Amino acid sequence: MCYDGLIEKVEHCPKVMAEVYYGIAGNPVSHSISPLLVSIVAQHLEQNSKSKYNLEIKSLNLIEADSIQDALAWGYAKTIPNPVNWDYTGAPFGKFRNRALIQKALEITGKVVEEDEHLTIEATSIKPASFPLSSKVKLPTKAFGEEIWLNLTTPLKHQLTSQAVMDFNESSSIESVNVLRWDGHGWWSSNVDGCGLVRCAEFFGLDVISGAILAIVGGGGAARSTAYAWTKSGGKLKVIPGRRTLNDGPWTESIIESQSYDMIINFDSEEIPENIDNNAIIISPRYDLMEGTVKQRIECLRAGTYDGRWMLVAQHLECWRQLWAPHCIDELPSMGLLMTKLIHAENVLASYA
């Protein structure tokens, strides 16, 4: 992956014990599997880092919040007055049952060391886009003693505009912040919705930097992030009218009129517009609870419309690469491996639900 010299690349991760408090904030959040992904990636680093990257996830949190102030308040207090019931267990998140079941899932994911063959995409000669796309600051090249990692979802992505937050990827200016890091000295922010979709497109064989065309429906925070990352990476946009309009922005000059396109995504609803390009890849930004065996779940991931888990996994890896642990880029799991581990973990949780 290319990261434009944002940090100096080091051979090994520093041997620092980082105590991490993780949360995802928004409303609703009861459906989120991001806390599970954080645990799986942390486990992978612990098992595979050559320098034994010392990272301890002290707590996982679902933060039901309608304002960014409430989300940041959790970051300082690290407590939730009213725990949210998690859809995957039906129990209050953070309580004993959830902690025990996540540990059960990790016992399985720790044994998964290869990606499922059905989740492996054949290698191509596509050159990946370089992320982060814009930065005026250099990130720390190490982890600190106590850190707060925070993901934001609806309706919080457009609410953070403070100049006290060190921002890259223009997340504040395009009103689409969905990942934060407190390193003990200050807050850092980015947006990875769009970066994740670009990584998905590359994974599926699309050459974004050479001008691949994305048809997009919607104009909310995720749509703005996607439009920004896609066009900054070299891609073109076809805008399809929807419930929300994609306003003018850094992507405007890359909007084209075209009857054909390479990928389509609808941020407004689960419906796919009529008369779409039959050759286009269809990807959904949403995901629901899955049923069935591991094999059946994996088959669903590759059937027809690509499930939103693809975007989530790609976005999550970009959180680690860009903001949370950029000094360990080369030791993170691949998309295919992280997806394989996630499906195994979800299957374990379902067996206890």
C-alpha positions in Angstrom: 0.0 0.0 0.0 1.1 3.6 -0.7 0.9 6.2 2.0 2.8 9.2 0.6 5.4 9.5 3.4 2.9 10.5 6.0 5.1 8.7 8.6 8.6 7.4 8.3 8.4 3.7 7.7 10.1 1.7 10.4 11.2 -1.9 10.2 9.4 -3.0 13.4 6.7 -1.7 15.6 7.9 -0.2 18.8 7.6 -2.3 22.0 5.0 -0.1 23.7 2.1 -1.3 25.8 -0.9 0.7 24.6 -4.1 0.5 26.6 -6.9 1.3 24.1 -10.5 2.3 24.9 -12.6 1.7 21.8 -16.1 2.9 21.0 -18.5 3.4 18.1 -20.9 6.3 18.6 -24.1 7.2 16.8 -27.8 6.2 16.7 -28.5 3.4 16.2 -25.3 1.4 17.1 -26.8 -1.8 18.4 -26.2 -3.5 15.0 -22.5 -2.6 14.8 -19.9 -5.3 14.5 -17.0 -2.8 14.6 -16.1 -3.7 18.2 -15.7 -7.3 17.1 -13.4 -6.2 14.2 -11.2 -4.2 16.6 -10.8 -7.2 18.8 -9.9 -9.5 15.8 -7.3 -7.1 14.4 -5.7 -6.6 17.8 -5.6 -10.3 18.2 -4.0 -10.7 14.8 -1.3 -8.2 15.6 -0.5 -9.8 18.9 -0.1 -13.2 17.2 1.8 -12.1 14.1 3.7 -8.9 14.9 7.4 -9.7 14.6 8.1 -7.2 17.4 5.2 -8.4 19.6 3.3 -5.2 19.2 1.9 -4.8 22.8 -1.7 -3.6 22.5 -4.4 -4.2 25.1 -8.0 -3.4 24.3 -9.2 -2.3 27.7 -12.8 -1.8 26.8 -15.2 -2.0 23.9 -18.2 0.3 23.8 -21.4 1.0 21.9 -22.2 4.6 22.5 -25.8 5.7 21.7 -25.4 9.4 21.0 -27.2 12.0 18.9 -24.5 14.7 19.4 -20.8 14.7 19.0 -20.5 16.3 22.5 -21.9 13.1 24.0 -19.6 10.9 22.0 -16.5 12.9 23.1 -17.8 13.0 26.7 -17.5 9.2 26.6 -14.0 9.5 25.4 -13.1 11.5 28.6 -15.2 9.5 31.0 -14.8 6.0 29.4 -18.1 4.9 30.9 -21.6 4.3 29.6 -24.5 5.1 31.9 -27.0 3.0 30.0 -25.4 0.1 28.1 -26.9 -0.8 24.7 -28.2 -4.2 24.0 -26.1 -5.8 21.2 -28.1 -7.3 18.4 -25.6 -10.2 18.2 -26.2 -11.4 21.7 -29.4 -9.6 22.9 -27.4 -8.7 26.1 -26.1 -5.3 27.4 -22.9 -4.5 25.6 -19.8 -4.4 27.9 -21.4 -6.7 30.5 -20.1 -10.1 31.4 -22.2 -12.1 28.9 -21.0 -10.0 25.9 -17.4 -10.1 27.1 -17.5 -13.8 27.5 -19.0 -14.4 24.1 -16.6 -12.2 22.3 -13.8 -14.1 24.0 -15.4 -17.4 22.7 -15.4 -15.9 19.2 -11.7 -14.9 19.5 -10.8 -18.4 20.5 -12.0 -19.4 17.0 -10.6 -16.5 15.1 -7.2 -17.0 16.6 -7.1 -20.4 14.9 -8.0 -19.0 11.5 -4.7 -18.2 9.7 -5.7 -18.3 6.1 -8.4 -16.5 4.1 -11.2 -18.7 2.7 -10.6 -19.5 -0.9 -14.0 -18.0 -1.9 -12.9 -14.7 -0.3 -9.7 -14.5 -2.2 -9.5 -12.2 -5.3 -7.0 -13.1 -7.9 -3.9 -10.8 -7.9 -4.0 -8.1 -10.5 -1.6 -5.5 -11.7 -3.8 -2.6 -10.5 -1.9 0.1 -8.7 -3.6 1.0 -5.4 -4.6 4.5 -4.5 -2.4 6.4 -2.0 -4.0 7.2 1.3 -4.3 9.4 3.3 -5.3 11.8 0.5 -4.6 15.1 2.2 -2.6 15.9 5.3 -0.9 18.9 6.8 0.3 17.1 9.9 2.4 14.1 10.6 1.0 11.4 12.8 2.9 9.9 15.8 5.0 7.0 14.8 4.2 5.0 17.9 1.4 4.1 20.3 1.0 5.8 23.6 0.3 4.5 27.1 -3.4 5.2 27.0 -5.4 5.9 23.8 -9.0 6.4 22.8 -10.2 5.2 19.4 -13.6 6.2 18.2 -15.7 5.5 15.2 -18.6 7.8 14.3 -21.8 6.8 12.4 -25.1 8.5 11.7 -26.0 11.2 12.8 -22.6 12.3 14.0 -20.3 12.4 10.9 -21.1 16.0 10.0 -21.0 17.5 13.5 -17.3 17.7 14.2 -15.8 21.0 13.0 -13.5 21.9 15.9 -10.1 23.4 14.9 -8.7 21.7 18.0 -8.9 18.4 16.2 -6.0 17.6 13.9 -7.6 16.6 10.7 -6.5 14.9 7.5 -8.4 13.6 4.4 -10.4 16.9 4.7 -12.9 15.1 6.9 -14.1 18.3 8.6 -14.3 20.4 5.5 -16.4 17.8 3.7 -18.4 17.2 6.9 -17.7 13.5 7.1 -15.6 12.5 10.1 -16.0 8.8 11.0 -12.8 7.9 12.9 -11.0 9.6 15.8 -7.9 9.0 17.9 -6.9 10.5 21.2 -3.2 9.8 21.7 -2.9 11.4 25.2 -2.0 14.7 23.7 -4.7 15.6 21.2 -7.5 14.4 18.9 -6.9 13.3 15.3 -9.6 12.8 12.8 -10.1 11.3 9.3 -12.8 9.8 7.1 -12.4 6.3 5.7 -15.9 5.6 4.2 -14.7 6.5 0.8 -11.2 5.0 1.2 -12.8 1.8 2.1 -15.0 1.8 -1.0 -11.9 2.5 -3.1 -10.1 -0.5 -1.5 -13.2 -2.7 -2.2 -13.2 -1.6 -5.9 -9.5 -2.5 -6.2 -10.1 -5.8 -4.4 -12.8 -6.6 -7.0 -10.5 -5.7 -9.9 -11.4 -2.1 -10.7 -8.6 0.3 -11.6 -9.8 3.5 -9.8 -6.7 5.6 -10.3 -7.1 5.1 -14.1 -10.6 6.5 -14.1 -13.1 3.8 -13.1 -16.6 5.2 -12.9 -18.7 5.0 -9.8 -22.5 5.6 -9.9 -23.6 7.0 -6.6 -27.0 7.7 -5.1 -27.3 9.9 -2.0 -25.6 13.0 -0.5 -25.0 12.3 3.2 -21.7 12.0 5.0 -20.8 8.6 3.6 -21.7 9.7 0.1 -19.5 12.8 0.5 -16.6 10.8 1.8 -17.0 8.3 -1.1 -17.2 11.0 -3.7 -14.1 12.7 -2.2 -11.9 9.6 -2.0 -13.0 8.2 -5.3 -12.3 11.3 -7.3 -9.2 12.3 -5.5 -7.9 8.8 -6.3 -8.5 9.4 -10.0 -12.0 7.9 -10.5 -15.0 9.5 -12.1 -18.5 9.9 -10.7 -22.0 9.5 -12.2 -24.6 11.0 -9.9 -28.0 9.4 -9.8 -30.7 11.5 -8.2 -31.9 10.2 -4.9 -33.6 11.3 -1.6 -30.5 13.5 -0.7 -28.6 15.5 -3.3 -24.8 15.3 -3.5 -23.8 19.0 -3.2 -20.9 20.6 -5.0 -17.5 19.8 -3.6 -13.9 18.8 -4.5 -15.5 16.1 -6.6 -17.6 18.3 -8.8 -15.2 18.5 -11.8 -15.0 14.7 -11.9 -18.8 14.2 -12.3 -19.6 12.9 -15.8 -22.6 11.9 -17.8 -22.3 8.3 -18.8 -24.7 5.4 -19.5 -22.1 2.9 -18.4 -20.2 2.6 -15.2 -18.1 0.2 -13.2 -19.7 0.1 -9.8 -22.9 1.4 -8.2 -23.8 2.2 -4.6 -27.0 3.5 -3.1 -26.6 5.4 0.2 -30.2 6.4 0.3 -32.0 3.1 0.5 -31.6 -0.6 -0.1 -33.2 -0.3 -3.6 -31.2 -0.5 -6.8 -32.3 2.0 -9.5 -34.0 0.5 -12.6 -32.1 0.2 -15.9 -28.7 -0.1 -14.3 -25.6 -1.1 -16.2 -25.7 -4.9 -16.2 -21.9 -5.0 -16.1 -21.6 -2.9 -13.0 -20.6 -4.3 -9.6 -23.3 -3.6 -7.1 -22.2 -3.0 -3.5 -24.4 -2.1 -0.5 -23.3 0.2 2.4 -25.5 -1.8 4.7 -25.3 -5.2 6.4 -27.7 -7.2 8.5 -27.5 -10.2 10.8 -26.6 -13.3 8.8 -27.8 -16.9 9.3 -26.5 -20.3 8.4 -23.2 -22.1 8.5 -19.8 -20.4 7.8 -20.0 -21.8 4.3 -23.5 -20.4 3.7 -22.5 -17.0 5.1 -19.5 -16.8 2.8 -21.6 -17.7 -0.2 -23.9 -14.8 0.7 -20.9 -12.4 0.6 -20.3 -13.2 -3.1 -23.9 -13.5 -4.3 -25.4 -10.7 -6.4 -25.1 -7.4 -4.5 -21.9 -7.3 -2.4 -22.8 -7.2 1.3 -21.9 -4.1 3.3 -19.4 -6.1 5.3 -17.0 -5.7 2.5 -17.0 -1.9 2.9 -16.9 -2.2 6.7 -13.9 -4.5 6.7 -12.1 -2.3 4.2 -12.9 0.9 6.2 -11.8 -0.7 9.4 -8.4 -1.7 8.0 -8.0 1.9 6.8 -8.7 3.1 10.4 -5.7 1.1 11.6 -3.5 2.1 8.6 -4.3 5.8 8.5 -4.9 6.7 12.1 -4.7 4.1 14.9 -1.5 2.2 14.1 0.1 3.5 10.9 3.5 2.2 12.1 2.2 -1.4 11.7 0.7 -1.2 8.2 2.6 -4.2 6.9 1.5 -6.4 9.8 -2.3 -6.0 9.4 -4.4 -8.8 8.0 -5.6 -8.8 4.4 -9.2 -8.0 3.5 -9.9 -11.6 2.7 -8.4 -12.9 6.0 -10.2 -10.3 8.2 -13.4 -11.1 6.4 -12.9 -14.8 7.0 -12.2 -14.3 10.6 -15.2 -12.0 11.0 -17.6 -14.6 9.5 -16.2 -17.3 11.8 -16.7 -14.9 14.8 -20.3 -14.1 13.8 -21.1 -17.8 13.4 -19.8 -18.4 17.0 -21.9 -15.6 18.4 -25.0 -16.8 16.6 -24.6 -20.2 18.2 -25.1 -18.6 21.6 -27.8 -16.1 20.7 
